Amino acid sequence: MQVKSRHHLRSDEIERVKETLADGLGVDLDGDSFERVEFVDHDTDLVLVDGDPAVVYFDDEPFLTVRGANEFPPEHHLVTVDAGAVSFVSDGADVMRPGITEADGDIEAGDLVAIAEETHGKVLAVGRALEDGDDLTGDSGKVIESLHHVGDELYNATF
């Protein structure tokens, strides 16, 4: 991934990111340095918190990266998948209803969500919910579109 620009965030943008993540995910994003990285060939931007890629923008909406979600575990907008879904989700597959064991009821269709595995609670991916939280579990159908996962370009980006 080729970097287009890299700059420190202004204090008002840092506050916007912190407030958005605190309100939506229950996360206290703590850091001394916040840098936004824009890429030439990628639609999303990253925010490095103390040098680590912790935040990603999807349609100008800040959300935790997989690494960020494992560093600052979200309390809300979290979906848990069973062991059978782990390899698929880790490879970037969209999430199907049968693989979901638990989903926050406050999730609305269109919301960004963190997808964690049930054994250790580690976040494997970030996606966009296609259904409300109460409708994410069941017998069939794709319910979360995968946007970022373990091992993809964003996950492996180095700075």
C-alpha positions in Angstrom: 0.0 0.0 0.0 1.5 3.2 -1.1 1.2 6.2 1.3 -0.3 9.3 -0.3 0.1 11.5 2.8 0.7 11.3 6.5 -0.1 14.1 9.0 -0.9 14.6 12.6 -4.5 15.1 13.4 -5.7 18.4 14.8 -7.0 18.4 18.4 -10.7 18.7 17.2 -10.4 15.7 14.9 -8.7 13.7 17.7 -11.7 14.6 20.0 -14.1 13.6 17.2 -12.5 10.2 16.8 -12.3 9.6 20.6 -15.9 10.7 21.1 -17.2 8.5 18.2 -15.5 5.4 19.5 -16.4 6.1 23.1 -20.1 6.6 22.2 -20.4 3.8 19.7 -18.1 1.2 21.1 -17.5 2.1 24.8 -13.8 2.4 24.0 -11.4 4.9 25.8 -8.9 5.5 23.0 -5.8 6.6 24.8 -2.7 7.8 23.1 -0.2 10.7 22.8 0.2 10.8 19.1 -2.5 10.6 16.4 -1.5 10.5 12.7 -3.8 10.1 9.7 -2.4 8.0 6.8 -4.0 8.3 3.4 -3.2 5.8 0.7 -2.9 6.2 -3.1 -4.6 2.9 -4.0 -7.0 2.3 -1.1 -10.3 3.8 -0.2 -9.8 3.9 3.5 -7.5 5.9 5.7 -5.8 4.8 8.9 -5.1 6.6 12.1 -1.9 5.6 13.9 -2.2 5.9 17.6 1.3 6.1 19.1 2.5 4.6 15.8 0.1 1.6 15.7 -2.8 1.4 13.2 -5.7 1.6 15.6 -8.4 3.4 13.7 -9.7 3.1 10.1 -12.2 5.3 8.3 -15.0 3.7 6.3 -17.0 6.4 4.5 -15.4 9.0 6.7 -16.7 7.1 9.8 -13.9 6.2 12.3 -13.9 2.7 13.6 -11.3 0.4 15.2 -9.0 -1.7 13.1 -8.7 -5.4 13.9 -5.4 -4.5 15.8 -7.1 -1.5 17.4 -10.0 -3.6 18.6 -7.7 -6.1 20.2 -5.7 -3.3 21.8 -8.9 -1.4 22.9 -11.6 -4.1 23.2 -15.0 -2.8 22.2 -17.9 -3.2 24.7 -20.6 -2.4 22.0 -21.2 -3.3 18.4 -19.6 -6.6 18.9 -20.6 -9.9 17.2 -19.2 -13.2 18.3 -18.7 -16.2 16.0 -18.2 -19.9 16.7 -15.1 -21.9 16.1 -16.4 -23.2 12.7 -16.6 -19.6 11.4 -13.1 -18.5 12.5 -11.2 -19.6 9.4 -13.7 -18.1 7.0 -14.0 -14.8 8.8 -10.2 -14.6 9.1 -9.9 -15.1 5.4 -12.3 -12.2 4.7 -15.5 -14.0 4.1 -18.8 -12.3 4.8 -20.4 -13.5 8.0 -23.4 -15.9 7.8 -26.1 -16.2 10.4 -25.3 -19.8 11.5 -21.8 -18.9 12.5 -22.9 -16.1 14.9 -23.4 -17.1 18.6 -24.0 -13.7 20.0 -24.7 -10.1 18.8 -25.4 -6.9 20.5 -29.1 -5.9 20.4 -28.2 -2.3 19.8 -26.7 -3.0 16.4 -28.7 -1.5 13.5 -28.5 -2.4 9.9 -25.7 -0.4 8.3 -23.6 -0.2 11.5 -20.0 -1.1 11.6 -19.3 -4.0 13.9 -16.3 -5.9 15.4 -16.3 -9.6 14.8 -14.7 -11.7 17.6 -14.2 -15.4 18.1 -15.9 -17.0 21.1 -13.1 -19.0 22.6 -10.6 -16.1 23.4 -12.6 -13.1 22.4 -10.1 -11.9 19.9 -11.4 -9.7 17.1 -10.9 -11.2 13.7 -12.6 -8.8 11.4 -14.6 -5.6 11.0 -17.7 -5.5 9.0 -21.0 -3.7 8.2 -24.2 -5.3 9.6 -26.8 -6.0 7.0 -29.5 -6.6 9.6 -30.3 -5.4 13.1 -28.5 -7.0 16.0 -31.6 -9.1 17.1 -31.8 -10.5 13.6 -28.1 -11.5 13.2 -28.5 -15.0 14.6 -30.4 -17.8 12.9 -30.3 -20.6 10.4 -29.3 -19.0 7.1 -28.2 -15.9 5.2 -25.4 -13.5 4.9 -25.8 -10.8 7.6 -22.4 -9.0 7.8 -20.3 -7.7 5.0 -16.6 -8.1 5.7 -14.6 -4.8 5.3 -11.3 -5.6 7.1 -9.8 -8.8 8.5 -6.8 -10.4 10.0 -4.1 -10.7 7.3 -5.5 -8.1 4.8 -3.6 -5.1 3.4 -4.7 -2.8 6.2 -3.8 -5.4 8.9 -0.3 -6.0 7.4 0.5 -2.3 6.7 3.7 -1.2 8.4 4.8 2.3 9.2 
